[in-house]
Amino acid sequence: MVGVPLVRRTRKRSRPTRIGSVLEYAALGWPVVPGAYPLRQGRRACSCDRLGCPDPGAHPLSPAWHMQATTDPALLTRWWQVEPEANVILPTGRVFDVFDVPLAAGLSALTRIDAAGAQPGPVAANGDRVLFYVATRGNPEDEDEWWSCQLDCDPATIDDTPGLRWHCRDSYVLAPSSTLSTGQPVTWLRPPADRPLPDPLLLLEWLAD
């Protein structure tokens, strides 16, 4: 009897689905809201109804995103059932802030952080930018408790701050597993883990070095 060689099948790692990523963020307590998505065909570059959208596929679907962002899995599931290609928008200044730096500077800082044995927290690659998720300064009801920073960034000032940006309250970021207008995915370099987010001022020292 001739032996039949065993064929070992390797499982392919499944790519995260859009709704799968959304529900993972919700489970972390991170509010989520649907974003527009880039169009690959036709004259328009973005799924929104704005002609000549200046930021295709990288903004919330609704101008009321501040109020709509939620961690409710049932509501999130309904939204993505209606718009399964919707990108994933995470508001900042609630659970976390985000340092947004140019690609080369971000990768260099990440290498130095790893070499020092420090914890960078969640880190995402977003085209030519690297996003570092840090503990938030918060969004206090009392304005006197809010401390501003020259690095603060909101969607309207992104073009004016090409270097280091600090996304805090009233801002948002495009999160994995979204797709950029180039067709490139937004991906995690260091995925979220079950540990506290890093102190923003400590991480800022690495990024500003």
Phi and psi in degrees as a GROMACS rama.xvg file:
@    title "Ramachandran Plot"
@    xaxis  label "Phi"
@    yaxis  label "Psi"
@TYPE xy
-82.9366  127.55  VAL-2
-69.9181  142.068  GLY-3
-98.5321  119.934  VAL-4
-63.7919  140.115  PRO-5
-77.9351  132.613  LEU-6
-101.526  115.451  VAL-7
-86.9021  116.577  ARG-8
-89.554  130.415  ARG-9
-97.7099  133.401  THR-10
-77.8095  130.914  ARG-11
-77.8552  136.077  LYS-12
-71.3299  122.008  ARG-13
-72.5246  139.116  SER-14
-72.5409  142.03  ARG-15
-63.9915  135.391  PRO-16
-81.1001  160.943  THR-17
-60.5158  -50.9805  ARG-18
-68.2457  -30.9242  ILE-19
-61.7741  -44.6888  GLY-20
-63.613  -42.8527  SER-21
-57.7123  -46.8666  VAL-22
-69.7288  -29.9721  LEU-23
-66.0853  -41.3924  GLU-24
-64.6952  -42.5879  TYR-25
-60.2441  -38.7485  ALA-26
-65.8877  -26.4816  ALA-27
-78.8067  -8.89177  LEU-28
87.4439  18.2171  GLY-29
-95.6526  114.583  TRP-30
-61.1113  143.853  PRO-31
-132.017  151.64  VAL-32
-144.616  146.549  VAL-33
-67.3231  144.19  PRO-34
-114.109  162.271  GLY-35
-64.6353  165.436  ALA-36
-135.779  151.157  TYR-37
-71.2578  144.949  PRO-38
-100.336  134.919  LEU-39
-93.2022  -16.4119  ARG-40
-130.125  157.592  GLN-41
92.0279  -178.489  GLY-42
-83.8354  -21.2365  ARG-43
-93.1381  146.157  ARG-44
-96.0352  -13.1639  ALA-45
-132.356  150.052  CYS-46
-74.8148  -10.7157  SER-47
-74.1345  173.229  CYS-48
-96.011  14.9358  ASP-49
-88.0246  125.282  ARG-50
-72.0525  130.991  LEU-51
65.8592  40.6791  GLY-52
-49.4855  126.005  CYS-53
-76.542  -13.1349  PRO-54
-139.543  67.2932  ASP-55
-57.5779  126.258  PRO-56
70.2913  14.189  GLY-57
-130.566  34.0555  ALA-58
-147.65  159.443  HIS-59
-62.2797  153.219  PRO-60
-69.3548  -34.2824  LEU-61
-115.219  140.84  SER-62
-66.6028  -12.5059  PRO-63
-93.8869  25.382  ALA-64
-59.5907  -30.1267  TRP-65
-55.3473  -43.2171  HIS-66
-86.2341  -26.4135  MET-67
-80.8134  -27.6015  GLN-68
-54.991  132.592  ALA-69
-150.408  164.701  THR-70
-111.337  8.92513  THR-71
-71.7624  110.08  ASP-72
-63.0883  -33.5798  PRO-73
-66.3979  -44.2659  ALA-74
-67.499  -42.8685  LEU-75
-61.5751  -41.2344  LEU-76
-62.5603  -42.0597  THR-77
-63.2977  -42.539  ARG-78
-59.7479  -46.0221  TRP-79
-79.3632  -15.4926  TRP-80
-69.6518  -36.2656  GLN-81
-73.9951  -40.984  VAL-82
-127.822  75.0943  GLU-83
-63.8009  -21.8592  PRO-84
-92.3499  0.0790705  GLU-85
-57.1661  134.418  ALA-86
-69.2828  169.385  ASN-87
-107.938  117.888  VAL-88
-109.663  128.979  ILE-89
-114.837  115.142  LEU-90
-65.8147  142.479  PRO-91
-103.618  168.098  THR-92
81.8196  11.22  GLY-93
-115.041  -65.53  ARG-94
-102.025  -30.6747  VAL-95
-148.592  160.754  PHE-96
-108.826  171.509  ASP-97
-136.952  127.095  VAL-98
-87.5812  128.116  PHE-99
-119.625  111.107  ASP-100
-128.106  157.176  VAL-101
-58.6691  151.423  PRO-102
-53.6891  -53.2885  LEU-103
-61.2955  -43.8143  ALA-104
-66.1069  -39.0138  ALA-105
-66.4201  -43.9495  GLY-106
-67.3991  -37.2516  LEU-107
-63.7111  -44.9281  SER-108
-63.6931  -40.68  ALA-109
-63.314  -39.5339  LEU-110
-62.0211  -43.2929  THR-111
-68.9927  -37.5048  ARG-112
-63.379  -45.3985  ILE-113
-63.5514  -42.1046  ASP-114
-63.756  -30.2603  ALA-115
-83.9181  -4.11163  ALA-116
73.8964  17.7242  GLY-117
-86.5542  167.377  ALA-118
-105.234  113.553  GLN-119
-79.5335  -12.5136  PRO-120
77.8069  -171.648  GLY-121
-63.0828  136.977  PRO-122
-137.158  131.565  VAL-123
-122.476  147.538  ALA-124
-98.2126  125.638  ALA-125
-129.667  81.3676  ASN-126
63.7454  -117.876  GLY-127
-94.899  20.1382  ASP-128
-128.929  154.905  ARG-129
-121.003  133  VAL-130
-111.755  122.594  LEU-131
-106.477  119.544  PHE-132
-88.4132  127.136  TYR-133
-132.576  168.304  VAL-134
-61.6359  142.817  ALA-135
-83.2217  151.756  THR-136
-75.6704  -10.9885  ARG-137
90.6969  -178.701  GLY-138
-138.479  70.519  ASN-139
-66.7929  147.725  PRO-140
-68.3914  -32.4304  GLU-141
-87.6899  113.006  ASP-142
-59.1008  -26.4174  GLU-143
-67.3843  -18.5348  ASP-144
-88.6558  -5.62915  GLU-145
-89.8681  129.507  TRP-146
-112.698  124.644  TRP-147
-87.1656  168.675  SER-148
-147.422  143.59  CYS-149
-65.7448  -12.1721  GLN-150
-89.293  -6.57663  LEU-151
-57.2614  138.012  ASP-152
-135.593  139.205  CYS-153
-129.707  169.545  ASP-154
-53.7439  -31.5497  PRO-155
-76.4426  -16.6182  ALA-156
-110.986  8.32525  THR-157
-59.8415  -44.6497  ILE-158
-64.9096  -22.6911  ASP-159
-87.9203  -7.12744  ASP-160
-127.447  76.5429  THR-161
-72.8386  -19.7281  PRO-162
-88.9777  -125.57  GLY-163
-77.2502  127.858  LEU-164
-121.024  148.125  ARG-165
-120.23  105.373  TRP-166
-82.7352  117.992  HIS-167
-129.122  -132.933  CYS-168
-66.5581  149.711  ARG-169
67.35  18.2629  ASP-170
-129.412  -179.785  SER-171
-159.102  167.303  TYR-172
-134.212  154.558  VAL-173
-84.4684  127.049  LEU-174
-112.825  156.815  ALA-175
-56.4426  142.112  PRO-176
-103.839  50.0193  SER-177
-71.2162  167.509  SER-178
-121.786  132.388  THR-179
-79.4244  167.725  LEU-180
-64.8023  -20.228  SER-181
-78.177  -8.71135  THR-182
91.393  -6.63364  GLY-183
-78.3729  138.529  GLN-184
-81.5035  152.214  PRO-185
-83.9884  127.833  VAL-186
-132.361  158.965  THR-187
-85.7887  129.433  TRP-188
-87.6322  -35.0899  LEU-189
-136.158  106.102  ARG-190
-70.4318  160.61  PRO-191
-57.4712  142.866  PRO-192
-130.772  167.82  ALA-193
-84.2101  65.8746  ASP-194
-151.963  160.806  ARG-195
-60.998  147.71  PRO-196
-69.8532  149.484  LEU-197
-68.9527  154.381  PRO-198
-64.9284  126.337  ASP-199
-62.4535  -35.9128  PRO-200
-70.4022  -33.882  LEU-201
-68.7172  -43.2871  LEU-202
-68.4648  -32.2916  LEU-203
-60.9499  -31.9801  LEU-204
-63.0491  -38.1023  GLU-205
-68.4645  -42.1853  TRP-206
-73.8781  -29.3987  LEU-207
-91.8789  -1.87387  ALA-208
